[in-house]
Every structure is written in structure tokens, then in C-alpha cells.
Amino acid sequence: MDRLVHHGEVASFRELCARVLTPKTRYLVLDLDRTIHLGRDLGQDLGWELCAYQGYGRAHFERIAGRQPSGRFLFDWGHPRKTVRYLARSLRVWAYPGAYYGFWGKAAARLDWLRRRGFQRFVTDPVRAAQRLPQLTLLRHLETTSEDVLRELALRIWHRHERDQVIDRDDLAWVRARWPQVEVVLSSASPKPTVEVAGEALGVDHIHYSTLDHINSGEAKIELLRELCPRLGDPEVEVVGVSDTSRGEDHCWARHFTRVVDINSPTPFPAIVSTASPLLEVHSATLLTKHEREQRAVGHPQYVDARRKKLTLAQTKLELTREDLEHRLGWLLRRVNELASAPGQISGDIAYRLAVLQEASTNFVRA
């Protein structure tokens, strides 16, 4: 890797693209959830929305749906029997997957000893491994209703979160006008209805989504992209990936893309990559939502969304060359190489230590 740049707060997605896209860029790959919108997982919201739709029945749901701004539980205490029926139905579907992910996902992300146990159990990051059960539960649950209903619910969710949108259709039209050779790919672990609605609203060229046979997450996203771009990795074909890479699920992009960009990320791309990677640059930026930009434009002093307290923010620009990175990360690089070259199959303990060292690289480059 030749360059790492923390841009701090960037005025717009267009300005960010002007800094990272080049005449050689062929594909711009966008994640969906928490990338297009700040802190919003639209695929997950579709599962919550379907629970309310089925639990209350269509007629009652349409009367009360406007009370569901967050996409989570929808209570109607004026009709307690309907509410109890809805909650019971939701718990039957989500109690075990939710508890499983709460333990191996959220708790393991906060408790170091549990995360170490998770690596020993899964021999990979337990947070991402734990996602598989709720992902499969969601996809099976969506099969209990029609595609028309799912599309209607997905559209409702898309419009509900418009104020949290970071990238819109006009932004991508601007990209095509300036770099006509670029094809935009929306690649998400979310289900088909969510990604289709988002893809149409944004005007992208290709969409990749999850099915029961293919969870489109991590390296699986690369598999689908290779079908579209068999020259992936060719130095003449630049691929730029933009993701919030929440929970590190898109960190593998750094092994395959020319440039990676994390926006509004709690877990930025690590500064350490394999020597076999075609990666040239890593970028990190803070992009404002539509609502934040509107608040800033009218002079509101507290225009920044409260949810950003959980994000890793770089308010000042920092640019490091390969030499700078080698100077700051010397001992970390040596230790990663020692662990990665250990004979035999990588154990859960080695995988844990590699993950910790890669995450530490983000803090060291800022020091």
C-alpha cells in the first residue's frame, strides 16, 4: 500500500470521489447498510417491518405504521391484544437468533475475553460469524410473504430514512458524467427487496444481494464481483470500494481492490495488508447526512448527529506515505508477518492475535 489518508469531514460524496476516482477506475463498489445511510440497516429494518405487518394485520398496520420511525418494535398500547399477538409472533421468530447474536456478536465485540473465546470457537471473527444465524433467519422469514408486500415495505423504509441519506441518485449521476467509464455496483448482505429498491432509487448499474444459497457478505461479495469483473486484480482495472465496513465485514476488500474508502465507520480499514494485495490507497472520511447538511446550512451549532459518538472520527486531515506507515508500524508489521507465516493451519488464538494487531494499526497511524 502506497498511501493512507484520513480526510476528516468532507463536504460531500462528490468531493470525496474527486479525491479517490481516476480515469482508470472501472468499478465503484458501494455497500448499502450504514453506508448509504448513517447508522441504518435497511435489511434488518425489513425484518422488523414484516413482523409488525404480519402481527397486526395489513389494515391495522397501515393505520399505525407512521409511529415506527426507528424500524424496531411498533407498539400500539391502545389495542393491547393485537400488540401482545404481534410481540409473541416476533419473539417466536427472533428470540433465539437475537440472543445468539447478542452474546457472540455484540457482547463479544465489547468483552475481550469473550471475543478470544469466540475466535477459539469459530476460528474467525466471532462478530461476523454470529451474523450468519440472524441473516438466515431473516431470509427464511421473508419467504413467508409475497414479493409485492416485501417491496412495499422496503419502499416505506427507504423513504422513512431519507434524512439519514449520505449518498443519493444525483451524486452517482455526477460520478458518471465525470467518469463515464465507471460502473456502479451496490453490493449488500441485505435481501433482494431492500437492495432492489435501493438500487432503483440510486440508479446503480448492478446489484448484489443475499439469498438463502448465498449470503453476500465478506469474501462472498468478491465472488459475485469476479463474475462481473473477471479482470479483478488486473493493474489496468481499478476497483474502488466504499463502505462503512461496520463490524469489519468488508475489511477483505483491501485484499482485492485498488482503493478502499471507509465512511462514517466505527471500524476503519486496517493499515496492514498482504503484499499480494493490489491495494494502492486506503481512505477514511466523515460524510454528513442530508439532515446534517441542512442543519449546518442554516447555522445550527449542533448539526452533528448524536449517533456519531460511536464512530471513529478524524476531524483533521492526515496523509501518510508507504515510508511513513513502515516507520509507524514497523514492529506491528513484523509481528503480523510472524503470525501469518506460522506453519500449519491458523488456529483461533492466532486469528485473534492477528485481528487485534490489525485493529491496533488504525490507532498507531493516528499517533
N, C-alpha and C positions, 0 to 999 in steps of 0.2 A: 504494500500500500504506500502510495507516494504522498498523500495529503489527508489531513483531518481538519475539519472546520466546524467550529461551533459558532453559528451565526447570531445567536441571541434572538431577540424579537425581530421578525421580518414583516414588512408591511403587508405583503400579500403572497399568495401562492405563485402568482405570476413572477414576482420579483425573485422568489426562490428558484423557479425554473430557469430564469435568465442566468442564474449563477451556476446551475448544475447540468443543464442540457447543452449539447453541442451539435454541430452539423452531422456528426457520426452517430448520434443517438437514434436507434431504430425502434426501441420499445420503451414505453413508460409504464411501469407496473405499479398499480395502486392497490393497497389494502383497503378494506371498507370500514369495518367496525372500529371505532375510536380513532380512525384516520380521517375519513371524510367529515365526521362529526366529532366534536370534543366530548370524550367520555361517554359515548353512546354505542351500545352493542345492539344493532338493529335486529340481528338474527335472534339473539336472546329475547329481545322485546317481542318478537313474533310469537315465541312460545308462551309468554305471559298473556299476550293478547288473545291467543287461541283458547287458553284456559278460561278467561273471562267470557269469551264469546260462547263457548260450549256450556260453561257452568250456569250462566244467567239465561241463555237462550237468545236468539238473534234480536227479537223485538225489545226485550228489556236491556240488552247490551247497548243497542243503538241509542236508547234514551239516556244512558248514564256514561257512555264512553268518553264524553268530554271531560269527565272528572279524573282521567287517568294520564296526567302529564308525564309521569316518570316511566311508564311502561311496566311497572311492577304490579303489586296487588291492587285490585279495584274493589273497594268496599262500598256497599250500599246498606247502611245500617237501618234505613227506613224499611227495608224488606229483609229482615233477619233470616228467614227460612231460605230465601234464594241465596243469600250471602253464605250461609253455612253449607249449602249444597255445592256452591262454587268452590269454597275453600276445601271441602272434603275431596272433591274431584281433583283439584290441583295437588293436594298432598299425596293422593294415590299415585300420581304421575311423577312428582318431583321430590318427594321426601327423601328417598334413598339416594338418588343421584346428587341432590343438593347437599346432603350430609357428607357423602363421599368426597365431593369436590371441596366442600368447606374444610375437611380435615387435610386431605393430601394436596389441595391446591392453595387455598387462602391461608390456612394455619401454617402449612409448610413454608410458604413464602415469607412468613414473619418469624418463625422459630427455627433457628439454625440447626438445633439437634434433630428436629423432626425432618427438616429438609435433607440432612445427611442420611437419616433412616429411609427417606423416600428414594434417594439415589441408590441405596443398597437394595431396595425392593424392586425398583423399575429399571435400574441401570441406565437411567436418563433423567432429565429434569422432572421431578415429581409433579410440578405445577402443570407442565404441558401434558404429561402422561395422564394426570387426573382429569383433564378436559375431555378425554375420549368418551367416558360414560355419559355425561350430560349432553355431549354432541349427538351421540347415537340415540339417546332418549328423546331429544328434540326432533330428530329426523323421523323417528317412528311415530311420535305424537302427531306430526304434521300429516302423516298418511291417513289420519282418521277423519279428515275433511277434504273438501274439494279444492282444486287449484283456483277456482274462481274466488272462493272465500278467502284463501290464503293471500291471493293477490290484493284483494280489497283491504285486508288487514295490513298488509305490507305497505300499501299506499298511504293508509291512515297514519302509520308510524312515521313514514318518510316526511309527510307534511307536518306532523306534530313537532318534529325536531329541526325544523328549518332554521331556527335562530342559532342552533349549535353548529351549523354547517361551516366548514373551513374551506372546502373546495367545491366549486359549483360548475354548471354547464358552460357558462361564459368563460371561465378560466381555461377549460380544456379546449374550447373553440379558439381562444387566443394562442394556446400552445400549437395547435395545428396550423394556424395562419403563419406563425413564425418558423415552425419546423415541420413542413408538410410531409416529411418522410416518417414522422413519428406515428406509431400505432399505440393506442392507449388500451391497456389491459386492466380490468378490475378483477382482482383475484382475492377471494374471500373464503373463510371457513363457514360462512353463513349459508343457509339453504337457498335453493333456487328462487323462490318467490321474492325474497329480500334482495338478492343480487340482481335479478331481472329488473325489478322496479328501480333500483339504484342505477343500474347501467343505462336504462332508458332515460332517466331524469338527467344523468350526467352526459349522455351522448358518447359513451365509450365505444371502442371498436370490437372488443372481445370481453366476455365474462367467463369466469371460472368459479364454480361453487361446489358445495359439498352434497354428496348423495350417500345413501347407506353403503354403497360399494366403494366410495372414495371420499374420505374426509380430507378436504382441501386445506391442509394445514402443514406448516413446516416444509419438509422436503417434498411432500406431495404437490405443493404449488409448483415446484421446479419441474416435476414430471409433466404436468399439463403444459407448462410453458415450453418445454422441449418439443412437444408436438407441434406447437405453433411456430417455434423458432429453433429448428434443428441446428442452427449455427450458434447456439448459445455457447459462449466461451470463446468464440472467434474474436480476435482483437480488432477486426474490422467491423464488428457489430456491437455497438454499445447498448447495454441494457441498464436503465436507471430504475431503481425501486424506491418507492416512497411508502413508509409505514410508520405507525406509532409503535410498532413491534411490541405491543403490550404483552407482558409476561415473557418476553424474549422469543415469542413463537416464530418471528421472521428473521431471527439472527442468522439463520442458514443462508439468507440471500447474499451475505457477504462472501460466501464461498463460490458464488456463481455470477454475480452481476458486476458491471463495470463501476457503477457508483450506487451507493445506498444512502438514503436520507431518512432519518427519523424525525418526525414532527410531533410535538406535544407528548413526548414519550416519558413514561416512568422508568423505562429500561432501555436506554440508548444502545445503538450498535456498539459492540466492543471494539477497541482499537487494535486487537491482536487477531490476525487472520492467517490462514495457511499460506505457505509460499506458492502453492499450486493455484491459489485463487487469482482470477483475472482482475480483482478489485484494484482500482486506482485511487478512489477517494471515498471518505466517509464524511457525511454532512449531518449536522444536528441543528434544528431550528424550532423556534416557538412561533406558531401561526395563530392569529386571532380568529375567533368565530365571527359570523355576521353580526350577532348582537353586540359583541365586544367592540367591533369596529364602529358600529353605530353609536355606542355609548362614548367611545373616545372622541368621535367626530363632534359631539355636542359638548365636549369639555368635561364629561363626568370624571371626577378624580379616581373613583373606584371602579373603573371599567373592566378590570381583570376578573374573570370568573373564579368563584371560590374553590371550584374543583381543582384548580391548578396547584393548590397547596401540595397535592400528592405527586406532582410531576417534577422531573428533573429539569430545572430551568437554568439556562445560561444567558444572562442578561447582556453580557459584553462579548464581543467577537473574539474568538481565539482561533488562530490558524497555525498548524504545526506541519512541518515537512517530515519526510522519512527520517532524516537525521535527528530532528527534534524528538520524534517518537522513540527512536532507538536509544537516545540519551535518557529519556524519562522512564522507559520501560525495560531497560537492559536486563535487570535481574528477573523481572516477570517473564520476559521472552525466553530466557534460558530455562526457567523452571517449567514453563508450558512445554517447551521442546523436550525436556527430560521426561515429563509425564506422558506426552503424546507418543514418544518413541519407546515407551516401556514394552518389553516383549510380552506376547500373548494378547488375549482379548482384554479390552478395557473393562475394569471392574467398576462397580458402583462407587467405591471410595475414590478411585482415580477420576471418574467422571465428575464427582462432586468437587474435587480439588481443582480440576480444570475449569469448571464453571465459576468457582469463586475467584480464581485468578483472572479470568476474562472479565468478570464484572469489576474487579479491582482496577483493571486497566482504565476504565472510564474515569475513576476518581484520580488516578495518577496523572492523566494527561491534563487535568484541570489545575493540578498543584503547581 
